[in-house]
């Protein structure tokens, strides 16, 4: 069973960048998992931001396609979400989810605030 931990959130000015990290607290490899990043605005459902398949495929929500990059570092057993050119409307809590064999594992989320 995974215990995912997200990190890297914070306050950034518009146009700035953040890199979010997602890893298992017990250092389990995520190589065999599909890992996805979601975000959630207050009072709304989580929405998909980007996904990374175990075979190397990636997919992005339309708003993320030109500004965000999902990647993996197998050595560090971490999945990243590089977010560039951040906008105030990107302000949200960001979550990672790992999926394998019908099981879904969520992290606790990390807050991203984009404000002058």
N, C-alpha and C positions, 0 to 999 in steps of 0.2 A: 504494500500500500504506500502510495506517495504522500508526502507532506510538502506541497509546493510553497515556495516563498518567493514573492516578488520584491524587487528592490529597484532603486534608481529614480523613483519619483521625486517631485519637489516643485518648487516655484521657479518659473523661467519667464523671461520676457518674450513677447511676440517676436517671431523670427528666430528664436533660439532653438537649442537642441537638447534632448535628453536621451539616454540609453537605459531602457528598462531591462532587468535581468529576471530570469525565472529558473529556479533550480530546486531540487529536492533537498530537504533539510538533512536527509541522511545520505546525501551524495549518491543516490541511485542514478544510473545513467538514463537519460531521456532518449537515447538513440532509437529505440524501438517504438516510441510513442509519437503519435501525432500531437503536436503542441500548437495551441492557438492562443492568441491574445484577443481579449474582449475589453470593452470599456462600458461604463455605466454612468449615466447622468442621474442626478437626484430624481427620484420618483419615476424613473423609466426602466425598461428592461435592458439587460446587457446586449450590446451589439458587437458583432464580429469586427475585428480590426484587421487581423492577418493570421494566416495559418502556415504551418510547416509540416509537411508529411515526413514520415520516417525515411522515405526514399529520396528526399531532397526537393520535392515539389513545394512550391509556395503559392499562396493566393492572398489577395488583398481586397478589402472593401474599396469602393470607388474613391472615397475621400483619402485613403491611405496610399494609394498606388504610386503617387509621385513624390511622396514625402517620407514615408515610413519604410523601413527595411527589416524583415525578420530574418534571423540567422541563428546558426547553432555553432557552439564550440564543444565538440565531443570531449576534448581533453578536460575541459572545465565542467562538463556535464551541465551546460547552461544554454538556455535559449534566450536570445536578445531581441528587443524591439528598439531599433534606432529610429528616433523621431526627429526629423529636421523641419525647419521652417514652421515651427509650432504656431498655432493660432489660438486666440482666446476660446474659440468653440471646441478646441481639443481638451479643455478642462474637464476632467472626469476622474473616476477611479478606474484604474486599469488592472485587469485580472488575467492570469494565464490559466490555461486548462490543458491537461494532458489526457489523451484518450488511448486506450488499448483494450482490445477484446471486449468492447462494450462497457468498460468501466471509465468513468469520468472523474478526474481529480482536479479540484480547484485550489488556487491559492487564496490568500486573505485580501489581496489587492494592494495597490500602491496609488497614492493620490498624485495626480498631475494637475498643476495649476498654472495657467498661462495668463499672465497679467503684467501690465506695464509697471 
